[in-house]
Each structure stands twice: as structure tokens, then as C-alpha cells.
């Protein structure tokens, strides 16, 4: 599932945002970091008990990445 999320988000960054590959790599590194923490330590993110990676969508990734700026 995490690889699918990263792959789909990469396509979005390239096709819809028109980002260059170096910029995409930076964004995708941050997404991978979020996925690792969300998978291993969901309580650190104060996620609901019934939360799973299936709940993660493009909008949630955008919010997270904008928070990092």
C-alpha cells in the first residue's frame, strides 16, 4: 500500500503539478517519512484508533507537505 501511495502521488506531482524530478524527490521523501511514522507509530500522529493507510489521500498528503514549509 505505501508504494502505491508514493507511486500515485509521484504521478500527480509530475502530471498535474508539473514538478521537475529533483523537486519530486524531495516531496516523495517527505511522503515516505510520513508513511513510515503512520505505519509504525500512528499514536504519535494522534490518529483515530480505526485509522489505516487506506484513509490517506492526496489531500491529506498536501496538508502534511504544506505543514512542513
Buried (B, 14 or more C-beta within 10 A) or exposed (E): EBEEBBEEBBEBBBEEEEBEEEEBEEBBEBBBEBBEEBEEEBEEEEBEEEEEEEEBEEEEBEEBBEEEE
